[in-house]
Amino acid sequence: KKWGDFNYEQRKSLEKSRLRIPRRYFIWKGDAMEGDWYMDGKKTSGNMYETYYKKYHANATWYSFAQSSNNNLIRKELSNTKQKLGM
């Protein structure tokens, strides 16, 4: 989907999901499968997002969804999150 294909509620939800990093705004525009990162309103790469994320969130865990070796770890994290949220 392109940004214009989302209805009002979906857009508001995506706008709330932006990550605030000093002097930079990153926002994901797309759905769960396809989309692009935007930094300060300009399309940017996932690598740029990763660089800033790691720099300002030093103890953050970064999982690459492209690496099958992380599948079990991602499933475990999702399971823990669901348990904490009571889902």
PLY file of the C-alpha trace (Angstrom):
ply
format ascii 1.0
element vertex 87
property float x
property float y
property float z
element edge 86
property int vertex1
property int vertex2
end_header
0.00 0.00 0.00
1.06 3.54 -0.62
0.57 6.26 2.01
-2.48 7.62 0.19
-4.19 4.20 0.29
-4.56 4.24 4.08
-7.75 5.48 5.69
-7.75 8.20 8.35
-7.53 5.82 11.33
-4.63 3.87 9.81
-2.72 7.07 9.08
-3.17 8.33 12.65
-1.90 5.00 13.97
1.17 5.13 11.72
1.88 8.76 12.62
1.91 7.83 16.32
4.47 5.11 15.62
7.25 7.54 14.72
10.49 7.26 16.67
11.88 10.45 18.23
15.65 10.70 18.08
17.52 13.94 18.84
17.21 16.30 15.85
15.75 13.54 13.67
12.28 12.14 13.10
11.96 8.68 11.62
8.59 7.41 10.48
7.60 4.21 8.72
5.16 4.67 5.85
3.75 1.41 4.63
2.23 -1.77 5.94
3.84 -4.74 7.68
5.27 -6.14 4.45
6.23 -3.14 2.33
7.06 0.46 3.05
9.82 2.99 3.46
11.58 4.85 6.28
11.40 8.64 6.17
13.82 10.87 8.06
12.67 14.45 8.57
10.14 13.98 5.77
12.62 12.58 3.22
12.80 8.94 2.13
15.85 7.21 3.59
17.30 3.73 3.89
16.79 1.16 6.60
20.54 1.31 7.24
20.30 5.00 8.14
17.48 4.23 10.59
19.51 1.38 12.10
22.59 3.61 12.50
20.67 6.30 14.39
18.73 3.76 16.44
21.87 1.99 17.63
23.66 5.28 18.31
20.92 6.74 20.52
19.65 3.47 22.01
22.92 1.83 22.98
21.39 -1.09 24.85
18.62 -1.69 22.32
18.29 -5.07 20.68
18.17 -5.07 16.91
16.66 -8.06 15.14
16.97 -8.51 11.41
13.81 -10.09 10.06
15.79 -11.18 7.00
17.97 -13.53 9.04
16.26 -16.86 9.63
18.58 -17.48 12.59
16.60 -14.86 14.51
13.19 -16.53 13.99
13.10 -18.31 17.35
14.36 -15.25 19.20
11.73 -13.04 17.57
8.99 -15.57 18.38
10.16 -15.68 22.01
10.10 -11.87 22.29
6.61 -11.73 20.76
5.41 -14.41 23.16
6.83 -12.52 26.16
5.20 -9.30 24.97
1.82 -11.02 24.54
2.08 -12.48 28.04
2.90 -9.08 29.55
-0.04 -7.51 27.71
-2.36 -10.35 28.71
-3.15 -11.32 25.13
0 1
1 2
2 3
3 4
4 5
5 6
6 7
7 8
8 9
9 10
10 11
11 12
12 13
13 14
14 15
15 16
16 17
17 18
18 19
19 20
20 21
21 22
22 23
23 24
24 25
25 26
26 27
27 28
28 29
29 30
30 31
31 32
32 33
33 34
34 35
35 36
36 37
37 38
38 39
39 40
40 41
41 42
42 43
43 44
44 45
45 46
46 47
47 48
48 49
49 50
50 51
51 52
52 53
53 54
54 55
55 56
56 57
57 58
58 59
59 60
60 61
61 62
62 63
63 64
64 65
65 66
66 67
67 68
68 69
69 70
70 71
71 72
72 73
73 74
74 75
75 76
76 77
77 78
78 79
79 80
80 81
81 82
82 83
83 84
84 85
85 86
